[in-house]
Amino acid sequence: MGKLIYEGTVKVDFDDRTLAHLQLVIGTKLRRGEPFHFTWKDDASIGDGRTTVWIHPRCSLVYKFYGSRTPRLNPAWIDALAYTANSPAGLYLVPEPAQPAHAEMVDERDIVS
């Protein structure tokens, strides 16, 4: 289970695989200088609501991965997350789409933005 820390105060848990996909999408948007909202559903232990933060090039983000291996990335999921990030509602988690039989998972280092 990984953790995203926003501005040192907002801390949210995501599994490492999800966090790796979010890191790539968020990083791409920030490199382009494109601020956006990021919304997620809160865990029932903290009220079962939702949280939205404004992601911008000067915000402080920490991605803490608990596994030592870099997860393989699903390009279809990256595309789906990027689509939400580019919408008026901003980035939010969508279920991971299935990979077509002929497609391969890629390593994060293989993706160039």
SELOGU-736542 format. One record per residue (C-alpha): residue number from 1; residue in one letter; chain; x, y, z. Coordinates in steps of 0.25 Angstrom, whole numbers, plus 2048, in hexadecimal, padded with zeros to 3 digits. Each point is the difference from the previous one (the first is absolute). Example, Ala and Ser with C-alpha at 12.3 -4.5 7.8 and 13.67 -1.06 7.14 Angstrom:
[1,"A","A",[831,7EE,81F]]
[2,"S","A",[806,80E,7FE]]
***
This chain:
[1,"M","A",[800,800,800]]
[2,"G","A",[806,80D,7FC]]
[3,"K","A",[7FD,80E,805]]
[4,"L","A",[7FE,80E,7F8]]
[5,"I","A",[803,80C,809]]
[6,"Y","A",[7FB,80D,7FB]]
[7,"E","A",[806,80D,807]]
[8,"G","A",[805,7F8,80B]]
[9,"T","A",[7F2,7FF,807]]
[10,"V","A",[7F7,7F8,7F7]]
[11,"K","A",[804,7F1,800]]
[12,"V","A",[7F8,7F6,7F8]]
[13,"D","A",[803,7F1,7FE]]
[14,"F","A",[800,7F9,7F2]]
[15,"D","A",[806,7F3,7FD]]
[16,"D","A",[80E,801,7F9]]
[17,"R","A",[7FB,7FD,7F2]]
[18,"T","A",[7F5,80A,801]]
[19,"L","A",[80A,80B,805]]
[20,"A","A",[80A,7FD,7F5]]
[21,"H","A",[7F5,803,7F6]]
[22,"L","A",[7FC,80C,807]]
[23,"Q","A",[80E,805,801]]
[24,"L","A",[802,7FF,7F1]]
[25,"V","A",[7F3,807,7FD]]
[26,"I","A",[802,80B,80A]]
[27,"G","A",[80F,802,7FC]]
[28,"T","A",[7FC,802,7F1]]
[29,"K","A",[7F6,80A,803]]
[30,"L","A",[809,808,809]]
[31,"R","A",[80C,7FF,7F6]]
[32,"R","A",[7F6,807,7F7]]
[33,"G","A",[7FD,80B,80A]]
[34,"E","A",[7F1,7FB,800]]
[35,"P","A",[7FA,801,80E]]
[36,"F","A",[7F3,7F8,803]]
[37,"H","A",[7F8,7FA,80B]]
[38,"F","A",[802,7F2,805]]
[39,"T","A",[7F4,7F9,807]]
[40,"W","A",[800,7F3,808]]
[41,"K","A",[7F6,7F9,808]]
[42,"D","A",[804,7FF,80F]]
[43,"D","A",[801,7F4,808]]
[44,"A","A",[7F4,7FC,809]]
[45,"S","A",[80A,802,80C]]
[46,"I","A",[800,80F,7FE]]
[47,"G","A",[7F2,802,7FC]]
[48,"D","A",[7FE,7FA,7F3]]
[49,"G","A",[7FF,80D,7F8]]
[50,"R","A",[809,806,7F6]]
[51,"T","A",[80C,809,7FF]]
[52,"T","A",[804,809,7F5]]
[53,"V","A",[80D,808,7FF]]
[54,"W","A",[805,80A,7F6]]
[55,"I","A",[80D,7FA,7F9]]
[56,"H","A",[809,80B,7FB]]
[57,"P","A",[80F,801,7FC]]
[58,"R","A",[804,806,80E]]
[59,"C","A",[7F8,7F6,809]]
[60,"S","A",[808,7F7,808]]
[61,"L","A",[7FD,7F1,7FD]]
[62,"V","A",[807,7F4,805]]
[63,"Y","A",[7FE,7F2,7FB]]
[64,"K","A",[804,7F5,80A]]
[65,"F","A",[800,7F2,7FB]]
[66,"Y","A",[801,7F5,80A]]
[67,"G","A",[804,7F5,7F5]]
[68,"S","A",[80E,800,7FB]]
[69,"R","A",[7FD,7FC,7F2]]
[70,"T","A",[7FA,80A,7F6]]
[71,"P","A",[7F2,7FB,7FB]]
[72,"R","A",[7FE,7FD,7F2]]
[73,"L","A",[7F7,80B,7F9]]
[74,"N","A",[7F4,7FE,7F8]]
[75,"P","A",[800,80A,7F5]]
[76,"A","A",[7F0,7FF,7FE]]
[77,"W","A",[7FF,804,80F]]
[78,"I","A",[80A,80C,7FE]]
[79,"D","A",[7F7,805,7F5]]
[80,"A","A",[7F3,7FE,808]]
[81,"L","A",[806,808,80B]]
[82,"A","A",[806,80B,7F7]]
[83,"Y","A",[7F2,801,7FA]]
[84,"T","A",[7FA,803,80D]]
[85,"A","A",[80B,80A,804]]
[86,"N","A",[7FD,808,7F3]]
[87,"S","A",[7F2,801,803]]
[88,"P","A",[7F9,80B,807]]
[89,"A","A",[7FE,7F7,80D]]
[90,"G","A",[80F,7FD,801]]
[91,"L","A",[807,7F3,803]]
[92,"Y","A",[7F8,7F5,807]]
[93,"L","A",[803,7F1,801]]
[94,"V","A",[7F9,7F8,7F6]]
[95,"P","A",[801,7F0,7FF]]
[96,"E","A",[80C,7FB,7F9]]
[97,"P","A",[7FC,7FC,7F2]]
[98,"A","A",[803,7F2,7FB]]
[99,"Q","A",[80C,7FF,7F7]]
[100,"P","A",[7FE,7FB,7F2]]
[101,"A","A",[806,7F2,7FE]]
[102,"H","A",[80B,805,7F7]]
[103,"A","A",[804,80C,809]]
[104,"E","A",[80B,7FF,80A]]
[105,"M","A",[801,807,80E]]
[106,"V","A",[80B,80A,7FF]]
[107,"D","A",[80B,805,80A]]
[108,"E","A",[7FE,80E,805]]
[109,"R","A",[80E,803,7FB]]
[110,"D","A",[7FC,7FC,7F2]]
[111,"I","A",[7F5,80B,7FF]]
[112,"V","A",[805,80E,7FA]]
[113,"S","A",[7F6,80B,802]]
***
